[in-house]
Amino acid sequence: MLVCHCNLITEREIEDTIIQLLDQDPWNLIVPAKVYHTLQKRGRCCGCFPNVVETIIRVTENYHSRSEVNGVDIVSHLDRVRGLRGQFGSKGHEGRKADHRAA
């Protein structure tokens, strides 16, 4: 599925990049800008960033559930990330309508 129309980035490319970053450091804080930098791209309209954040959370959660890390640590970390997302962003989606998201 195409996530970023401006840069023609697929969901699979984003997932592979996230896994590559997690392989380097499993507790790395991954944000859309880091993913795009690794792909040697840059956000243009940034309308895809909410979907990229959701993909980052999903892939990170799956990555850590397959690892040998204590499940309590994973859940508490991801809950904090979700709380920050609700506090600092992803509410207005830059003035776009609610139905613009692909996911």
N, C-alpha and C positions, 0 to 999 in steps of 0.2 A: 504494500500500500504506500502511496506517495504521501509523505508527511509535509514536506516543505516544497511548495510549488515554485518558489523563487529560485531555489538552488537545486531543485530536482533531487532531493534526498529521500530515500525510501525508509520505511520503518525498520527494515532488516539492517540497513547500514547504521542506523542509530543504535539499534540493539547490539550489533557487533562492536561498535565503538565503546558503548557503555561497559560491555564485558571486558574489552581490552583495558579500559581504565581501571576496572575493579581488579583485574589480574595483577596490575602494577601495584595497587594499594587497595585492599578490600574495604577500608573505612574512609576512602577518599570521598570528599564532598563533590558530587557531580552536579553541575548546573548546565543549562542549555549552551551557554557561551563556551564552556570547556569542551562539550561535545562538538560544537561547530568548529572550534579552533583545531581540534584533533583531526577533523575531516577537511581541514584547510578551507573552510567556508566561513561566511559571516552572516549574521541575521540581517535581513533586509527589512521586510515589513514586520517581522517578529510575531506574526499572527499564529505561527505554528508552535511557539514556545509553550503554551499551555499543554498541548498534546505531547510535546517532548518531555515536559516535566512528568506527566502521567506515565510515559514510557520509562523514564528514568526510575521512578518509584517501583513500577511493576518489575522491571528487569533486576533492579537491586534487591528487591524482596525475594525474587526467585533465586538469584545468585546466592544470597546468604542462607536461604532455606536448604540449599543443596550442600552447603559447607558444613563444617563441624563446629560452628560457633553456637554458643548458648542462645536459644530462642528468645529468652527474655531480653537480651541485649539488642537483638534485631528489632523486636516489636517496639521497645521504648525509643530507639533511634528513629524509626520510621514514623512513629506517632508524633515525635517532635518536629520532624520535617513537614508532616501534614499540617500540624498546628501553625507553623510559620507560613506555609503556603496560604492558609486561610486568613492569617493575620495580615500578611504583606501583599498578597496578590491573588490573581486568578478569580477575582470577584467581578470586575468590570470588563475584563478581556479587551481592554483598550477601546471601549465604546462600541464594540461589535455586538450584533444580536446574539442571543443565546444559542441559536440554531446553526451558527457558523462552524462549529467544531465537528471534525470528522469522527472523533471517538466518542 
